[in-house]
Amino acid sequence: MVARAFTVAFEGIEARLIEVQCALSPGLPSFQIVGLPDKAVSEARERVRAALGALSIALPSKRITVNLSPADIVKEGSHFDLPIAMALLAALDILPSEDVAHTVALGELSLDGAFVPVVGALPAAMAAAEAGFALVCPAPCGPEAAWVDAARVIAPDSLSQLIRHFTGQAPLSPARPGEVTANTGARDLFDVKGQERAKRALEIAAAGRHHMLMVGPPGSGKSMLAARLAGILPPLSPAEALETSMIHSISGLLDEGGISRARPYREPHHTASVAAIVGGGKGAKPGEISLAHNGVLFLDEFPEFPRAVLETLRQPIETGEVVVARANAHVRYPCRFLLVAAANPCKCGYLADPNRACARAPSCGEDYMGRISGPLLDRFDLRVEVPPVGLADLDLPATGEASRDVAARVALARGAQAVRYAGHGALRVNADAEGALLEEVAAPDAEGRALLTRAADRLGLSARGYHRLLRVARTIADLDGCDSVRAPHMAEAISFRLMGADQPARV
């Protein structure tokens, strides 16, 4: 007799069902796990043996073979402990084989039989729901997995509690979803004094998910502005929250099952490697651009990032997804993020400051900003100079708008875009529009068209730059509550496409 249970193997954010088969046969006593297991899975037999011994369950003097099918997929992780133990207990007639065969399980076993939480409970619950199975996972993972309503989630604390549940001695109630965590750490735009143009650019970026580059001397408030972008973005929709939580689940970032409706905000250091930013390493894990999916990716000291890291951003910015290819893995992660980059105008940072003359000007600024390639710079919709704020201005009372007021306008603009793109698949915001649809929804009036044509000729816009201008103008019109794109909207979009006179314009 072969007893069966099911678990999952992760391929990106997808969870693929793995059948765990356990057979007892005559022969020399042994315990073998086959099916291309890695070291952590091979060690499961010792953890399972010790956990069963802690419950006074002796293994029979037979040959125990556990097969992980399909056998051509590499099995990685300690979450295979629990399904192996369940299949073995079913083969020993301790657990009902029929119930175990309709269960997806994942969890790590400690030597005393207690369950240790593992990552990936949410994708595993999705796979169980699609197969029509129940899910068994450690108690700390239950609130996370229970967000999938279509799957019945059982979350025991230990192997003994699991046995009592399946044998009917002490049935467990299904796990309940964890609390939705609120965004309590958002900073307010009201704290920023001056920088009205940069604030306007933040509002446009938030409304249409347009990438933004800020250039200014140290201490001008670039990081302060970027940190307040999350406070004006609308909360995640249920579909977006599920997408984002799937990525965070396999990365172990969900806190006790609490799924946040706040948009992610990631700010990696400029010493981060390509694998840290894009994804990779053992198991091809998601990188910062995927962890920022549906949220904000802030890259401070942008020219200081390694050139290889900067260039790998070009394709994900355009496609909204990244493929991490390794010798034993080829996985795809979504990464539709809002990129906000900040840079000093030169290496010393004070190229345009008349009080701190730079001996190497203007070559200092040209060399420093030249680290950003033209094709990458072309992908920024909004380019803003952030001038220094004088000490006298800091003593003045704050006069700007609060984040809640700006967020209300952003929400209205996002709402208009949601209606506009309702029948167009995955399109959600103006930054996603392209082709004939973009020409239809962002077509400017006659005066705006003439202005766009003159700007394209004068500035030498690429085709990408031309279309990005249309998208930004469409977002500005949405913020203005206009159904059509007019000349003032196009003029403002063009103004955000230009670099200052002290910077080399690259369009």
KAQUIVEN-V866855 format. One record per residue. N is the residue number from 1. RES is the residue in one small letter. NEAR is the number of other C-alpha atoms within 8 Angstrom. Layout:
n->N res->RES near->NEAR
n->N res->RES near->NEAR
//
This chain:
n->1 res->m near->5
n->2 res->v near->8
n->3 res->a near->13
n->4 res->r near->13
n->5 res->a near->17
n->6 res->f near->14
n->7 res->t near->14
n->8 res->v near->13
n->9 res->a near->10
n->10 res->f near->9
n->11 res->e near->10
n->12 res->g near->11
n->13 res->i near->10
n->14 res->e near->7
n->15 res->a near->13
n->16 res->r near->9
n->17 res->l near->9
n->18 res->i near->11
n->19 res->e near->12
n->20 res->v near->15
n->21 res->q near->13
n->22 res->c near->15
n->23 res->a near->11
n->24 res->l near->11
n->25 res->s near->7
n->26 res->p near->6
n->27 res->g near->6
n->28 res->l near->7
n->29 res->p near->9
n->30 res->s near->7
n->31 res->f near->9
n->32 res->q near->8
n->33 res->i near->11
n->34 res->v near->10
n->35 res->g near->13
n->36 res->l near->10
n->37 res->p near->13
n->38 res->d near->10
n->39 res->k near->7
n->40 res->a near->10
n->41 res->v near->14
n->42 res->s near->9
n->43 res->e near->8
n->44 res->a near->12
n->45 res->r near->12
n->46 res->e near->7
n->47 res->r near->12
n->48 res->v near->13
n->49 res->r near->9
n->50 res->a near->11
n->51 res->a near->15
n->52 res->l near->11
n->53 res->g near->9
n->54 res->a near->10
n->55 res->l near->9
n->56 res->s near->6
n->57 res->i near->7
n->58 res->a near->6
n->59 res->l near->5
n->60 res->p near->5
n->61 res->s near->6
n->62 res->k near->11
n->63 res->r near->12
n->64 res->i near->12
n->65 res->t near->11
n->66 res->v near->13
n->67 res->n near->12
n->68 res->l near->15
n->69 res->s near->10
n->70 res->p near->8
n->71 res->a near->10
n->72 res->d near->7
n->73 res->i near->7
n->74 res->v near->9
n->75 res->k near->11
n->76 res->e near->11
n->77 res->g near->8
n->78 res->s near->11
n->79 res->h near->9
n->80 res->f near->13
n->81 res->d near->16
n->82 res->l near->12
n->83 res->p near->15
n->84 res->i near->14
n->85 res->a near->9
n->86 res->m near->11
n->87 res->a near->15
n->88 res->l near->10
n->89 res->l near->10
n->90 res->a near->14
n->91 res->a near->14
n->92 res->l near->7
n->93 res->d near->8
n->94 res->i near->8
n->95 res->l near->13
n->96 res->p near->10
n->97 res->s near->11
n->98 res->e near->6
n->99 res->d near->9
n->100 res->v near->13
n->101 res->a near->10
n->102 res->h near->10
n->103 res->t near->13
n->104 res->v near->15
n->105 res->a near->13
n->106 res->l near->16
n->107 res->g near->16
n->108 res->e near->13
n->109 res->l near->14
n->110 res->s near->10
n->111 res->l near->10
n->112 res->d near->9
n->113 res->g near->14
n->114 res->a near->11
n->115 res->f near->14
n->116 res->v near->9
n->117 res->p near->11
n->118 res->v near->13
n->119 res->v near->8
n->120 res->g near->12
n->121 res->a near->15
n->122 res->l near->14
n->123 res->p near->14
n->124 res->a near->14
n->125 res->a near->14
n->126 res->m near->11
n->127 res->a near->12
n->128 res->a near->14
n->129 res->a near->12
n->130 res->e near->7
n->131 res->a near->6
n->132 res->g near->7
n->133 res->f near->12
n->134 res->a near->13
n->135 res->l near->14
n->136 res->v near->12
n->137 res->c near->15
n->138 res->p near->16
n->139 res->a near->11
n->140 res->p near->9
n->141 res->c near->14
n->142 res->g near->17
n->143 res->p near->15
n->144 res->e near->15
n->145 res->a near->15
n->146 res->a near->16
n->147 res->w near->10
n->148 res->v near->10
n->149 res->d near->6
n->150 res->a near->5
n->151 res->a near->14
n->152 res->r near->11
n->153 res->v near->14
n->154 res->i near->13
n->155 res->a near->14
n->156 res->p near->13
n->157 res->d near->10
n->158 res->s near->10
n->159 res->l near->11
n->160 res->s near->8
n->161 res->q near->10
n->162 res->l near->10
n->163 res->i near->10
n->164 res->r near->11
n->165 res->h near->11
n->166 res->f near->11
n->167 res->t near->9
n->168 res->g near->7
n->169 res->q near->7
n->170 res->a near->8
n->171 res->p near->8
n->172 res->l near->8
n->173 res->s near->5
n->174 res->p near->8
n->175 res->a near->11
n->176 res->r near->8
n->177 res->p near->12
n->178 res->g near->12
n->179 res->e near->7
n->180 res->v near->8
n->181 res->t near->8
n->182 res->a near->7
n->183 res->n near->8
n->184 res->t near->4
n->185 res->g near->4
n->186 res->a near->8
n->187 res->r near->7
n->188 res->d near->10
n->189 res->l near->12
n->190 res->f near->11
n->191 res->d near->6
n->192 res->v near->12
n->193 res->k near->10
n->194 res->g near->7
n->195 res->q near->9
n->196 res->e near->7
n->197 res->r near->7
n->198 res->a near->12
n->199 res->k near->10
n->200 res->r near->8
n->201 res->a near->12
n->202 res->l near->11
n->203 res->e near->11
n->204 res->i near->15
n->205 res->a near->13
n->206 res->a near->12
n->207 res->a near->14
n->208 res->g near->14
n->209 res->r near->12
n->210 res->h near->15
n->211 res->h near->12
n->212 res->m near->15
n->213 res->l near->12
n->214 res->m near->14
n->215 res->v near->13
n->216 res->g near->15
n->217 res->p near->13
n->218 res->p near->9
n->219 res->g near->6
n->220 res->s near->10
n->221 res->g near->10
n->222 res->k near->12
n->223 res->s near->8
n->224 res->m near->8
n->225 res->l near->13
n->226 res->a near->10
n->227 res->a near->8
n->228 res->r near->13
n->229 res->l near->11
n->230 res->a near->14
n->231 res->g near->11
n->232 res->i near->14
n->233 res->l near->12
n->234 res->p near->9
n->235 res->p near->7
n->236 res->l near->11
n->237 res->s near->7
n->238 res->p near->6
n->239 res->a near->7
n->240 res->e near->9
n->241 res->a near->12
n->242 res->l near->8
n->243 res->e near->8
n->244 res->t near->11
n->245 res->s near->11
n->246 res->m near->12
n->247 res->i near->12
n->248 res->h near->11
n->249 res->s near->14
n->250 res->i near->12
n->251 res->s near->10
n->252 res->g near->9
n->253 res->l near->7
n->254 res->l near->11
n->255 res->d near->6
n->256 res->e near->9
n->257 res->g near->14
n->258 res->g near->13
n->259 res->i near->13
n->260 res->s near->10
n->261 res->r near->12
n->262 res->a near->10
n->263 res->r near->13
n->264 res->p near->11
n->265 res->y near->10
n->266 res->r near->10
n->267 res->e near->8
n->268 res->p near->9
n->269 res->h near->7
n->270 res->h near->11
n->271 res->t near->6
n->272 res->a near->9
n->273 res->s near->8
n->274 res->v near->10
n->275 res->a near->9
n->276 res->a near->10
n->277 res->i near->12
n->278 res->v near->15
n->279 res->g near->14
n->280 res->g near->14
n->281 res->g near->7
n->282 res->k near->5
n->283 res->g near->7
n->284 res->a near->14
n->285 res->k near->10
n->286 res->p near->14
n->287 res->g near->12
n->288 res->e near->13
n->289 res->i near->12
n->290 res->s near->15
n->291 res->l near->13
n->292 res->a near->15
n->293 res->h near->13
n->294 res->n near->13
n->295 res->g near->12
n->296 res->v near->16
n->297 res->l near->14
n->298 res->f near->13
n->299 res->l near->13
n->300 res->d near->11
n->301 res->e near->11
n->302 res->f near->10
n->303 res->p near->10
n->304 res->e near->6
n->305 res->f near->11
n->306 res->p near->10
n->307 res->r near->8
n->308 res->a near->7
n->309 res->v near->11
n->310 res->l near->11
n->311 res->e near->9
n->312 res->t near->10
n->313 res->l near->10
n->314 res->r near->11
n->315 res->q near->8
n->316 res->p near->12
n->317 res->i near->11
n->318 res->e near->6
n->319 res->t near->7
n->320 res->g near->10
n->321 res->e near->11
n->322 res->v near->12
n->323 res->v near->8
n->324 res->v near->13
n->325 res->a near->9
n->326 res->r near->8
n->327 res->a near->5
n->328 res->n near->4
n->329 res->a near->10
n->330 res->h near->11
n->331 res->v near->10
n->332 res->r near->9
n->333 res->y near->12
n->334 res->p near->9
n->335 res->c near->14
n->336 res->r near->13
n->337 res->f near->15
n->338 res->l near->12
n->339 res->l near->11
n->340 res->v near->13
n->341 res->a near->12
n->342 res->a near->15
n->343 res->a near->12
n->344 res->n near->13
n->345 res->p near->15
n->346 res->c near->13
n->347 res->k near->8
n->348 res->c near->7
n->349 res->g near->10
n->350 res->y near->13
n->351 res->l near->15
n->352 res->a near->6
n->353 res->d near->7
n->354 res->p near->5
n->355 res->n near->4
n->356 res->r near->7
n->357 res->a near->8
n->358 res->c near->8
n->359 res->a near->4
n->360 res->r near->6
n->361 res->a near->8
n->362 res->p near->7
n->363 res->s near->7
n->364 res->c near->11
n->365 res->g near->14
n->366 res->e near->11
n->367 res->d near->9
n->368 res->y near->11
n->369 res->m near->10
n->370 res->g near->8
n->371 res->r near->8
n->372 res->i near->10
n->373 res->s near->8
n->374 res->g near->8
n->375 res->p near->7
n->376 res->l near->12
n->377 res->l near->10
n->378 res->d near->11
n->379 res->r near->11
n->380 res->f near->11
n->381 res->d near->14
n->382 res->l near->12
n->383 res->r near->13
n->384 res->v near->13
n->385 res->e near->10
n->386 res->v near->13
n->387 res->p near->8
n->388 res->p near->10
n->389 res->v near->8
n->390 res->g near->6
n->391 res->l near->6
n->392 res->a near->6
n->393 res->d near->9
n->394 res->l near->9
n->395 res->d near->6
n->396 res->l near->6
n->397 res->p near->5
n->398 res->a near->8
n->399 res->t near->6
n->400 res->g near->10
n->401 res->e near->8
n->402 res->a near->9
n->403 res->s near->12
n->404 res->r near->8
n->405 res->d near->8
n->406 res->v near->11
n->407 res->a near->12
n->408 res->a near->9
n->409 res->r near->9
n->410 res->v near->16
n->411 res->a near->11
n->412 res->l near->9
n->413 res->a near->14
n->414 res->r near->11
n->415 res->g near->8
n->416 res->a near->9
n->417 res->q near->12
n->418 res->a near->10
n->419 res->v near->7
n->420 res->r near->7
n->421 res->y near->11
n->422 res->a near->9
n->423 res->g near->5
n->424 res->h near->6
n->425 res->g near->6
n->426 res->a near->4
n->427 res->l near->9
n->428 res->r near->9
n->429 res->v near->12
n->430 res->n near->12
n->431 res->a near->10
n->432 res->d near->7
n->433 res->a near->10
n->434 res->e near->8
n->435 res->g near->6
n->436 res->a near->6
n->437 res->l near->8
n->438 res->l near->13
n->439 res->e near->9
n->440 res->e near->7
n->441 res->v near->8
n->442 res->a near->12
n->443 res->a near->11
n->444 res->p near->12
n->445 res->d near->10
n->446 res->a near->6
n->447 res->e near->9
n->448 res->g near->15
n->449 res->r near->11
n->450 res->a near->8
n->451 res->l near->11
n->452 res->l near->10
n->453 res->t near->8
n->454 res->r near->8
n->455 res->a near->11
n->456 res->a near->10
n->457 res->d near->8
n->458 res->r near->6
n->459 res->l near->7
n->460 res->g near->8
n->461 res->l near->11
n->462 res->s near->7
n->463 res->a near->6
n->464 res->r near->9
n->465 res->g near->12
n->466 res->y near->10
n->467 res->h near->10
n->468 res->r near->10
n->469 res->l near->13
n->470 res->l near->12
n->471 res->r near->14
n->472 res->v near->15
n->473 res->a near->14
n->474 res->r near->14
n->475 res->t near->13
n->476 res->i near->11
n->477 res->a near->14
n->478 res->d near->12
n->479 res->l near->13
n->480 res->d near->6
n->481 res->g near->7
n->482 res->c near->8
n->483 res->d near->6
n->484 res->s near->11
n->485 res->v near->15
n->486 res->r near->11
n->487 res->a near->12
n->488 res->p near->7
n->489 res->h near->13
n->490 res->m near->16
n->491 res->a near->10
n->492 res->e near->9
n->493 res->a near->12
n->494 res->i near->11
n->495 res->s near->7
n->496 res->f near->12
n->497 res->r near->11
n->498 res->l near->9
n->499 res->m near->12
n->500 res->g near->8
n->501 res->a near->6
n->502 res->d near->5
n->503 res->q near->9
n->504 res->p near->8
n->505 res->a near->8
n->506 res->r near->7
n->507 res->v near->12
//
